[in-house]
Amino acid sequence: MKPIRSLALAAALLTCTSLGSQRLWAQDTGDADGARLVAAMLGASPLEDDLRELTTYIGGRATGTAANLASVDWALARFREAGVSAGKEAFSMPELWLERSASTRIFGPEGSGIAFEARAAAMPFSSGAPAPGVTAPLADGGKGTEEDFDRLGDTAGGAFVLIETEPLLDIEGLFKEYNEAFDIERRAVAANAAGIVYMGSRAEGLLYRHNSSLRGAEARPMLVLDRGAAHRALSLLRAGTPLSLTAVLDLELGPAYESYNVIGEIEGSGEPEEIVVVGAHLDSWDLGDGALDNGANVTLLIDLARQMKRLGIRPRRTVRFALWNGEEQGLLGSYGYVRSHAAELDRHVAAMSFDIGCGAINGFFTGGRAEVASALDEILDPVRGLGPFQIIDAPVVGTDNYDFMMEGVANLVGNHEPATYGLNYHAQSDRFEECDLRTLRTNAAIVAAATYGFATTDVSWARQSRQEVEALIESTDLERQMRVFSVWDAWLDGSRGRRAE
Ligand SMILES: [Zn+2]
């Protein structure tokens, strides 16, 4: 998940449904199965071993790495071991981008004696700077505001602009960081900066990899710098000492290649041609082990498929367990899926994504579709005791619901208590120990209820037309979110999203 949801949006669009408590399942033949499934998710299972294996044996698994391919085989093996029919589905990644190493050196004028190394990570899709690297003056970019760039004037041109950040404390800070970076990067491009260097926002010099919207002609070296070293550089600059920075970014770059989603399936017992997708992304970035983002939700879905198979539960509709790849690099696995399954999209009843860590699930985003929000409210009834749940009927960009939304398919994103998500987001510290296993089991029960519910209940909605998706864009802040995500142009030119009839 790349959380660019604006705070304003969250505040403006909170639409909590509370439609009483009719128990759908009580009138439904699936009632007993739904209850059995929810109970099973809370019991013993290999869930913990799975998460440990995926995050500690395989570890970080950026799309394009050998570890990522190993995770594909691993996930297939888990499904098949459980007797769940599963396969891998190829899709195209437009380019290979991986960091082999990154280092920087900051130094003062000759004779000043000032020179120090600073730990750094390349931001996603940064340009490379092979040894001996790129050297440029380091400019104090303040907070990267319009005024800061005005103050720098011509001196930003050809310089590395150092941006001061607030310490990241929570998930709201992360939203803010994402939103601001979009504008900072555009200002730096307009000023023709040689590169952008962000002061790391995490404590203890923790490095992370996120937050870059510049591609193609706008690409340049983009770095996150150890927070302490960045502070030191800013102090020197503000005391009037000119500094330069040398960045050596050794990247592994390459042309388009194939990656794979892993899709497990439980065929529906009544209307097998109707499909409910429940997904989480298998890939991660590579600095940490990818437990919060998103191994926890991957192993949760594997466990759900396993329990449905073990209990012999086959809801009315087909359930597809989608373990996406390429998410961190542009939501590309789910994009590949909607393209290769285009002929079936009219029969996709709902697509759910879980990608906001392993804190307790506290609600859902329902994409600006009141009828879906209303159905969900009833569907969650059997797990009401694990709530309360807040249904936010707003569209969100940033994870694998995106292409379903743009194709007009009803889509949901699970929301979670922040827990340890913000601090460890895309960082070296995203590891197994950050997930509470008991919470993961209660989350599994909630996801089970939602999946079973959408696969069972009568639905009142159909796939939206392009016109209806356009209306959704116009009535919400979707356009801004899409621009921040660099997917707006692809929507406009028709290469991504539902086409006009
Ligand atoms: Zn994620």
Residues whose N, C-alpha, C, O or C-beta is under 5 A from the ligand:
A	BS01	ZN	M1 D293 N294 D355
